[in-house]
Amino acid sequence: MPRSGTTLAEQIISSHSDVEGGGELRYAGRYGEALITGKEHPAEENIRAFREKYLADLAEISNGKRYVTDKMPQNFRQIGLLRAAFPDAKIVHIRRDPAAVCWSNFSHYFSSNGLGYSYDLADVVAYYRLYEDLMAFWARDYGGEIYDLDYELLTQNPEEETRRLIDWLGIGWQDSCLSPHKNTRGVTTNSQLQVRQAIYTGSSAAWKKFEPWLDGAFDGLAR
């Protein structure tokens, strides 16, 4: 989900010298929408064409590095296609306290398309439940092929969780991954100020000061 910690995770990973941080790339949606909506048959040749277009665009932004990250949150809708097109890709699923995610989506202004649900609290919660249901579906199919990164654990135990993440990615450890706030790459998301600070705890509880006025909007959201 947006506002779940995707920018922080990308800053950590792209602090590695072999990784270029791509940011929120639109390639999966641009070239894959017809495939996931049934407008185009998911035949092998069409999936191969999707892969080739995606890789061609990726090469343009890689700066010659071996790996590139794509932190577009909406990619969770297309994991089936991405697994078919890129069987060697590493998929990192960032989980954060549901109430914190929903509140942060509702309280931030997004200028990009496709995030209209964020303007109504009930819509945010409904969208979150759809996301949660779809991720459970992918987990049944792909299980150990998707890495679950817990945002709260990452902020509480940054070195331990970062080392686990880098080990799972298989790119080799570099100490620079422990200092994502020193990563000088440009960040254009709403998290651009936060990621310039050292990893800190407590942000997931920010919504609680508004809880008396939320009329139980987040009741029933499971952690």
C-alpha positions as a Python dict, from the first residue, in 0.01 Angstrom:
ca = {
    (1, 'M'): (0, 0, 0),
    (2, 'P'): (106, 362, -41),
    (3, 'R'): (239, 508, 285),
    (4, 'S'): (343, 163, 415),
    (5, 'G'): (717, 228, 409),
    (6, 'T'): (797, 162, 45),
    (7, 'T'): (1020, 469, 15),
    (8, 'L'): (1225, 372, 321),
    (9, 'A'): (1267, 17, 191),
    (10, 'E'): (1381, 144, -148),
    (11, 'Q'): (1627, 384, 15),
    (12, 'I'): (1776, 94, 211),
    (13, 'I'): (1808, -134, -91),
    (14, 'S'): (1932, 136, -329),
    (15, 'S'): (2203, 235, -79),
    (16, 'H'): (2376, -77, -216),
    (17, 'S'): (2629, 7, -488),
    (18, 'D'): (2482, -251, -729),
    (19, 'V'): (2127, -114, -706),
    (20, 'E'): (1965, 181, -882),
    (21, 'G'): (1650, 315, -717),
    (22, 'G'): (1388, 345, -988),
    (23, 'G'): (1113, 497, -775),
    (24, 'E'): (746, 451, -862),
    (25, 'L'): (775, 317, -1215),
    (26, 'R'): (464, 303, -1433),
    (27, 'Y'): (586, 26, -1663),
    (28, 'A'): (383, -258, -1510),
    (29, 'G'): (60, -62, -1542),
    (30, 'R'): (142, 89, -1880),
    (31, 'Y'): (231, -239, -2049),
    (32, 'G'): (41, -488, -1835),
    (33, 'E'): (-305, -340, -1778),
    (34, 'A'): (-455, -508, -2085),
    (35, 'L'): (-316, -843, -1975),
    (36, 'I'): (-449, -834, -1620),
    (37, 'T'): (-792, -704, -1722),
    (38, 'G'): (-847, -964, -1995),
    (39, 'K'): (-840, -720, -2285),
    (40, 'E'): (-534, -905, -2411),
    (41, 'H'): (-483, -1282, -2387),
    (42, 'P'): (-204, -1378, -2143),
    (43, 'A'): (-36, -1595, -2405),
    (44, 'E'): (336, -1659, -2383),
    (45, 'E'): (419, -1421, -2666),
    (46, 'N'): (219, -1138, -2506),
    (47, 'I'): (388, -1189, -2170),
    (48, 'R'): (724, -1192, -2348),
    (49, 'A'): (636, -864, -2524),
    (50, 'F'): (542, -714, -2185),
    (51, 'R'): (878, -825, -2045),
    (52, 'E'): (1075, -681, -2335),
    (53, 'K'): (904, -341, -2317),
    (54, 'Y'): (952, -323, -1940),
    (55, 'L'): (1321, -418, -1963),
    (56, 'A'): (1385, -170, -2243),
    (57, 'D'): (1254, 115, -2028),
    (58, 'L'): (1440, -18, -1724),
    (59, 'A'): (1769, -10, -1914),
    (60, 'E'): (1719, 362, -1974),
    (61, 'I'): (1721, 441, -1600),
    (62, 'S'): (1959, 175, -1466),
    (63, 'N'): (2273, 390, -1485),
    (64, 'G'): (2457, 71, -1572),
    (65, 'K'): (2380, -94, -1240),
    (66, 'R'): (2299, -463, -1209),
    (67, 'Y'): (1967, -422, -1026),
    (68, 'V'): (1686, -165, -1035),
    (69, 'T'): (1404, -124, -784),
    (70, 'D'): (1044, -49, -878),
    (71, 'K'): (854, 71, -572),
    (72, 'M'): (517, 140, -735),
    (73, 'P'): (269, 30, -463),
    (74, 'Q'): (-1, -59, -718),
    (75, 'N'): (223, -337, -847),
    (76, 'F'): (55, -558, -585),
    (77, 'R'): (-234, -587, -832),
    (78, 'Q'): (-7, -742, -1094),
    (79, 'I'): (206, -990, -903),
    (80, 'G'): (80, -1282, -1112),
    (81, 'L'): (190, -1113, -1433),
    (82, 'L'): (519, -997, -1283),
    (83, 'R'): (601, -1348, -1163),
    (84, 'A'): (526, -1488, -1510),
    (85, 'A'): (734, -1224, -1690),
    (86, 'F'): (1019, -1199, -1438),
    (87, 'P'): (1058, -1531, -1253),
    (88, 'D'): (1393, -1417, -1110),
    (89, 'A'): (1261, -1086, -976),
    (90, 'K'): (1254, -1030, -599),
    (91, 'I'): (919, -912, -467),
    (92, 'V'): (919, -734, -130),
    (93, 'H'): (580, -688, 38),
    (94, 'I'): (590, -420, 306),
    (95, 'R'): (342, -462, 586),
    (96, 'R'): (256, -185, 830),
    (97, 'D'): (-7, -136, 1097),
    (98, 'P'): (-336, -117, 897),
    (99, 'A'): (-472, 181, 1090),
    (100, 'A'): (-147, 371, 1035),
    (101, 'V'): (-157, 295, 661),
    (102, 'C'): (-521, 393, 623),
    (103, 'W'): (-481, 715, 819),
    (104, 'S'): (-168, 814, 629),
    (105, 'N'): (-343, 754, 295),
    (106, 'F'): (-640, 963, 407),
    (107, 'S'): (-435, 1249, 554),
    (108, 'H'): (-195, 1295, 261),
    (109, 'Y'): (-273, 1461, -70),
    (110, 'F'): (-181, 1251, -374),
    (111, 'S'): (-150, 1424, -709),
    (112, 'S'): (-119, 1104, -913),
    (113, 'N'): (-409, 915, -1070),
    (114, 'G'): (-556, 595, -928),
    (115, 'L'): (-559, 703, -564),
    (116, 'G'): (-907, 853, -547),
    (117, 'Y'): (-1002, 613, -267),
    (118, 'S'): (-779, 813, -31),
    (119, 'Y'): (-1021, 1107, -10),
    (120, 'D'): (-1281, 921, 197),
    (121, 'L'): (-1200, 728, 514),
    (122, 'A'): (-1454, 453, 445),
    (123, 'D'): (-1315, 412, 93),
    (124, 'V'): (-961, 388, 230),
    (125, 'V'): (-1061, 107, 465),
    (126, 'A'): (-1255, -73, 190),
    (127, 'Y'): (-957, -45, -46),
    (128, 'Y'): (-723, -173, 225),
    (129, 'R'): (-942, -480, 271),
    (130, 'L'): (-932, -547, -104),
    (131, 'Y'): (-553, -514, -100),
    (132, 'E'): (-529, -747, 200),
    (133, 'D'): (-750, -1006, 32),
    (134, 'L'): (-549, -996, -292),
    (135, 'M'): (-217, -1028, -108),
    (136, 'A'): (-355, -1334, 74),
    (137, 'F'): (-442, -1480, -268),
    (138, 'W'): (-89, -1420, -401),
    (139, 'A'): (59, -1569, -83),
    (140, 'R'): (-132, -1892, -144),
    (141, 'D'): (14, -1916, -494),
    (142, 'Y'): (363, -1780, -440),
    (143, 'G'): (430, -1826, -68),
    (144, 'G'): (804, -1809, -11),
    (145, 'E'): (863, -1614, -332),
    (146, 'I'): (734, -1294, -169),
    (147, 'Y'): (930, -1141, 119),
    (148, 'D'): (719, -985, 394),
    (149, 'L'): (900, -686, 545),
    (150, 'D'): (740, -562, 867),
    (151, 'Y'): (770, -183, 886),
    (152, 'E'): (735, -165, 1265),
    (153, 'L'): (1002, -431, 1318),
    (154, 'L'): (1227, -251, 1070),
    (155, 'T'): (1207, 73, 1267),
    (156, 'Q'): (1254, -103, 1601),
    (157, 'N'): (1542, -331, 1493),
    (158, 'P'): (1684, -167, 1180),
    (159, 'E'): (2013, -355, 1158),
    (160, 'E'): (1865, -701, 1215),
    (161, 'E'): (1577, -649, 971),
    (162, 'T'): (1798, -481, 710),
    (163, 'R'): (2048, -765, 720),
    (164, 'R'): (1766, -1019, 678),
    (165, 'L'): (1626, -826, 382),
    (166, 'I'): (1961, -791, 202),
    (167, 'D'): (2039, -1157, 266),
    (168, 'W'): (1706, -1260, 111),
    (169, 'L'): (1771, -1039, -191),
    (170, 'G'): (2103, -1216, -237),
    (171, 'I'): (2297, -905, -339),
    (172, 'G'): (2569, -924, -74),
    (173, 'W'): (2597, -713, 239),
    (174, 'Q'): (2720, -352, 236),
    (175, 'D'): (2726, -133, 549),
    (176, 'S'): (2581, 156, 350),
    (177, 'C'): (2242, -17, 366),
    (178, 'L'): (2228, 74, 736),
    (179, 'S'): (2230, 447, 654),
    (180, 'P'): (1942, 502, 409),
    (181, 'H'): (1914, 866, 523),
    (182, 'K'): (2255, 927, 363),
    (183, 'N'): (2136, 800, 26),
    (184, 'T'): (2156, 1104, -202),
    (185, 'R'): (1924, 983, -479),
    (186, 'G'): (1622, 1203, -546),
    (187, 'V'): (1291, 1114, -380),
    (188, 'T'): (967, 1262, -514),
    (189, 'T'): (706, 1091, -295),
    (190, 'N'): (534, 1233, 14),
    (191, 'S'): (807, 1065, 222),
    (192, 'Q'): (1088, 1280, 83),
    (193, 'L'): (1146, 1461, 414),
    (194, 'Q'): (1118, 1158, 642),
    (195, 'V'): (1374, 951, 450),
    (196, 'R'): (1639, 1219, 504),
    (197, 'Q'): (1625, 1136, 875),
    (198, 'A'): (1776, 833, 1045),
    (199, 'I'): (1525, 549, 1090),
    (200, 'Y'): (1293, 632, 1379),
    (201, 'T'): (1000, 472, 1562),
    (202, 'G'): (657, 605, 1655),
    (203, 'S'): (518, 721, 1321),
    (204, 'S'): (265, 436, 1309),
    (205, 'A'): (95, 573, 1621),
    (206, 'A'): (38, 924, 1480),
    (207, 'W'): (-325, 849, 1392),
    (208, 'K'): (-420, 775, 1754),
    (209, 'K'): (-441, 1141, 1852),
    (210, 'F'): (-738, 1165, 1613),
    (211, 'E'): (-904, 843, 1727),
    (212, 'P'): (-1187, 1010, 1928),
    (213, 'W'): (-1317, 1169, 1605),
    (214, 'L'): (-1289, 866, 1376),
    (215, 'D'): (-1609, 693, 1495),
    (216, 'G'): (-1440, 353, 1502),
    (217, 'A'): (-1343, 367, 1133),
    (218, 'F'): (-1052, 131, 1189),
    (219, 'D'): (-1232, -119, 1412),
    (220, 'G'): (-1189, -470, 1280),
    (221, 'L'): (-867, -403, 1091),
    (222, 'A'): (-637, -683, 1196),
    (223, 'R'): (-264, -626, 1256),
}
